[in-house]
Amino acid sequence: MNTPAPIKLIDGKAAAARVLAEVKAQVADMKTQGIAPGLTVVLVGDDPASHVYVRNKVLRAEECGIQSREHRLPADTSEASLLGLIGELNADASVHGILVQLPLPGHINETRVLQAIDPLKDVDGFHAENVGGLSQGRDVLTPCTPAGCMRLLEDCMGDISGKHAVVIGRSNIVGKPMAALLLKAHCTVTVVHSRSANLKELCRQADIVVAAVGRPRLVDADWLKPGAVVIDVGINRITEGERSRLVGDVDFDSALPKVAAITPVPGGVGPMTIAFLMKNTLTAARLQQEAPCPSIS
Ligand SMILES: Nc1nc(=O)c2c([nH]1)NC[C@@H]1CN(c3ccc(C(=O)N[C@@H](CCC(=O)O)C(=O)O)cc3)C=[N+]21
């Protein structure tokens, strides 16, 4: 009898469904205590790529019983009026999570806006208070995509302590927080980026590769050690002949025969990002219930 081929595909949709089921049960429990977790998304301008994300988010929120609200503001909204809205949302006790969709139009200072969000409502984990807390290894609101990637890695590998993880990309949204989470989980962490001299050679040493650079199919089999686990964060829309499709930062077909496991695009990290946004909204609601003073744990 043939032994079945090992399952190499990491099913992000199924993993996200499990996270959402946990959240749903905890939301129901919270409602019995008279608290209905609520998430508010603020969209400035009309970036078409944002729409899929926002639509999926509303659907997932409904599924797990989280109230979601949206503020759509015109592209020429002033920074002052955006800051004014954030002030109102900070003061509104029915709003537990605030997400300001990025990127913002060029005339608005992103840092100033993110810093205006109450750190206890910062479900993206982008406020300096939360970034600093993560860097210290504290249990703070953590960026959704890296948190989702960690769950996928734990589901697939169990304990990852001592593994060499290579993170490709150093963004504030994914690369840097991912590196912090991998360190917290006791990995040896290498962060590489577009200026790294020996990108491919470093990547070849990795037990875990997290690709988050936004370069379609940059990483192929030649970059990978046999048996590596690959998490592909890239979501790149490309046109091939007549049709447009989504591909990751990893050349999936090339990598598949060589890896122990890999996330597909779509259906990998993306659904987990949204699931962790819901989880963070629940966490935020809890933090606000507990903490009249700043979140120092
Ligand atoms: N403040 C802020 N926080 C964010 O987390 C944030 C943001 N701004 N701006 C935009 C990006 C993008 N993003 C996605 C999340 C999930 C999918 C997702 O679920 N993608 C599906 C595919 C969807 C499709 O078919 O097009 C998948 O990968 O399977 C996509 C994109 C969150 N973002």
The ligand as a Gaussian input file, in Angstrom:
#p B3LYP/6-31G(d) Opt

LIG

1 1
 N       -4.821000      49.572000       8.683000
 C       -4.761000      48.544000       7.849000
 N       -4.732000      47.272000       8.320000
 C       -4.689000      46.201000       7.459000
 O       -4.652000      45.039000       7.910000
 C       -4.710000      46.448000       6.041000
 C       -4.749000      47.790000       5.616000
 N       -4.755000      48.798000       6.534000
 N       -4.754000      48.100000       4.303000
 C       -4.841000      47.077000       3.280000
 C       -4.189000      45.799000       3.740000
 C       -4.566000      44.580000       2.924000
 N       -5.163000      43.639000       3.838000
 C       -5.715000      42.417000       3.435000
 C       -6.231000      41.501000       4.333000
 C       -6.818000      40.323000       3.905000
 C       -6.869000      40.002000       2.569000
 C       -7.502000      38.722000       2.113000
 O       -8.273000      38.114000       2.814000
 N       -7.168000      38.237000       0.898000
 C       -7.721000      37.025000       0.309000
 C       -7.926000      37.191000      -1.177000
 C       -8.942000      38.187000      -1.544000
 C       -9.133000      38.237000      -3.067000
 O       -9.574000      37.230000      -3.636000
 O       -8.809000      39.283000      -3.653000
 C       -6.736000      35.872000       0.449000
 O       -5.533000      36.122000       0.537000
 O       -7.182000      34.730000       0.391000
 C       -6.338000      40.886000       1.653000
 C       -5.768000      42.070000       2.076000
 C       -5.207000      44.215000       5.071000
 N       -4.693000      45.448000       5.089000

